[in-house]
Each structure stands twice: as structure tokens, then as C-alpha cells.
Amino acid sequence: MKNRTISMLILITIMISFNCCKSSKHLNVEYQNCINKQIINSFSYSSEHYKSNLILPNNDFNIFDSLMNYEKFLLKEKILKGTHKNDYTNFINLIEQIEKPKEFLDEIYTENQFLEYLMSGNNGNLTRSLHQCTRILYEKNGEKFRPNSYIVESDLIIKNGGIPTIDILKKLSKQIDYSDNIQRLQLSYYILDNLDYRNDSIQKIKIN
């Protein structure tokens, strides 16, 4: 009888874990679809922006593919040592010390032209899409989607004009599940956005 009870408890635990995992994957798919649809709808493909060697978004487009390639580049170049919390914490500390973000960004964009196109001329679209879709999924599913503490930090980016400051990045980095590719890659984008904003600010100062 005792062994049967233990077996039942183990089975229930496994079923709960499986359902939670299934629910998380379903929410991530819904989240990606929301973001990708907004990005595709927001892009304007005028001839002056078009590059013949650039693959532009279509119905099969997924922004997280570009972000995954970006993360792979960081790992290959040993800029990012791994994909765990401590690795991203060290990465944020590293970029905080970068005085010339343009050199760093040029390396990334050479390997990922679409990401460069996304950041130039359309900068802010992805940040707004991420926040809007995060809010939509959170309001529908609550903390099954993201913890409330994550939502608070995400809201701060928009309140700060869409700019993920180093302080916000450090706080966000403590709220995510690093085994979840979508959460982790979203943080990687915010880090890139921070660098891109700082670079734009430096270039404007030089022009003036």
C-alpha cells in the first residue's frame, strides 16, 4: 500500500511537470507569433532600405532565429562564456565597461545583417513589440507566462523611453529562466539595444 502511494505521488508529480512544460512551450509559441506578426507588419520595404543580399521577413520569419545567431556569435568569439545566469551577468558587466560600442556592434552586424537592419531605421519597433506582447500574454495567463517581478522591470524599459539601461538589465537578468531560449534571447536583445543606443548617442555628440 505504501509503495503504491509513493508510485502514485511520483506519477502525479511527473504529470504536473509535463503539463507545466507543455503550457510553457505553448505560451512561448504564442509569444513568438505575436512578436513576429508585429515586426512583419511594421516593416516598410522601400527600395532605399533594400539590400539584395538581405533576406527580408516573410510568413516563415522568426526574429528569435536572428537572436539565436547573434548569441552563437557571442559564444564563438568567447564574448559570452555560456548561456547560464552567471555568464549573462558577466556579459552585462563587460558591456558596461565598453567605451566604444561601435567597434563591438560592427563585429556583430557583419555576421548578422538583418539584425543591423532591424536596429537601424527601425530601432524601437522590436522593443515595443516585445513589451506589448509580453503584456498581452501576461494579462491572459498571469505568472504562468512570466513572474510579476519580470513584468515590473520590463515596464521600466518603456517608461525609460524604450531604453534598457544597465541597471534594468542587471535586474532583468535575475528574473529569467536561462533554460528557456526565448527569455534568454530576449535579454540578449536588450543588451544589444543598450549598446546600440549608447553608440547612437556618441555619434550624435560627434556630429554636433
PyMOL commands that set and color helices and strands:
alter all, ss='L'
color gray80, all
select helices_A, chain A and resi 2-42+63-76+85-96+101-111+113-119+125-144+148-159+166-172+181-207
alter helices_A, ss='H'
color red, helices_A
deselect
rebuild
show_as cartoon
